[in-house]
Amino acid sequence: MEHEQALWLPFTANRAFWKQPRVISGARGHYYTTADGRELLDGFSGLWSCGLGHAHPGIVAAVQQQVATLDFSMTFQATNDKAIALAREVASMAPPGLHKVFFTNSGSESVDTALKIALAYHRARGDGHRTRLIGRERGYHGVNLGGTSVGGIAVNRKAFGAVLTPGVDHIRHTLSLPDMAFSRGQPSWGAHLADDLERLAALHDPSTIAAVIVEPVAGSTGILVPPVGYLERLRAICDQHGFLLIFDEVINAFGRLGAPFAATRFGVTPDLITTAKGLTNGVVPMGAVIVRQDIYDALMQGPEHAVEFFHGYTYSGHPLAAAAGLAALRAYREEDSFARVRALEPVFEDGLHSLRDEPNVVDIRNFGLMGGVELAPRDGVLGVRGFEVFLKCFEAGVVIRNGGDILQFAPFFDSTEDELARIFETVRAALRATA
Ligand code: PLP
């Protein structure tokens, strides 16, 4: 029996989990089926990833056909037709000037790829002393070493101190409950927080800084919505000093904010965009880094037979993932998903904010179909109450997520008002039961 519980779960309290396992064995549309036969309404679109719903017929058919046609082929010094087509489609949706697409297998790989492109770009231009990378407190950029380094979450960093990339610093995050609690959408207070980048520029000397990476709307640390004018100010400071600006849109891109990209929705164009999740509707793992044309051009140096950028993954542009991606992008178009998100956004916002007077709620934040309800910790111990509410909802047939004491919501793009109401009423009951 020693192999009975061989599975080691990621970002999970493993010992508690195996005392009360939650095992999903099926999914269709907006519902999961558990291994013991229960139906659960998914209020988190997988893990921010499946905005179109589970087992989307167009994606299922595309993947089935692809696996029978071309399962895999070399990705170095050769490619496949689906990867070419998907790159073209992604580039055509991207903000002006971002024309090149480098495929990865995850958000973490997208982030580390983007950081490496930024460093290589400066070096190729003869500016190789620009090696410093700037992240933001409470930023989540995945779990590879580069992303962990620029990430601003202490618990994700503390075990790995010595090998985190040296020469990384962080600007302060934008959340301030006294100044913005319960604001709907973008807080009006806080654009000046972008000036913290000026502080780091002065401290380190701007000529040492290669790139700045932020999530436009931070997800994992609890829906931190950029204050009005904040992203514009970051862009201006980056321009002034020659820093590349990277938007980590692993959650934000492909509809979650009611637009192809956060960059589109906020009208601020970064130099690189990292994506994953919604690219394939979460069906086959895939990420992409979308890059400004002239950054790519700067790297196209040396003899033509030689590799220009020494980086890539065996599965960069995997045909199965690319087929899923093409089908997902087609579905977003055909179902007018991004407009639907915009139409649903006020309904979602009202429902979320209806929880304001429930026990222990200290803030509610939302943008697009991303929502967060922050709770006061139970007895000062972080995360206990949030986890209790998550469990109560799961038992009552609704899946949301807790990041510590912040409840997180990411409903499907075609959620019905009844489904949203059921999610919020289940959470309301759970908040009262755990008061
Ligand atoms: N960046 C952001 C903003 C994310 O939200 C995530 C995952 O949630 C990642 C990177 C890492 O993505 P993955 O888990 O696919 O490696």
Boltz pocket constraint, residues with backbone or C-beta under 6 A from the ligand:
constraints:
  - pocket:
      binder: B
      contacts: [[A, 47], [A, 105], [A, 106], [A, 107], [A, 108], [A, 109], [A, 111], [A, 140], [A, 141], [A, 142], [A, 143], [A, 215], [A, 219], [A, 220], [A, 248], [A, 249], [A, 250], [A, 251], [A, 276], [A, 277]]
      max_distance: 6.0
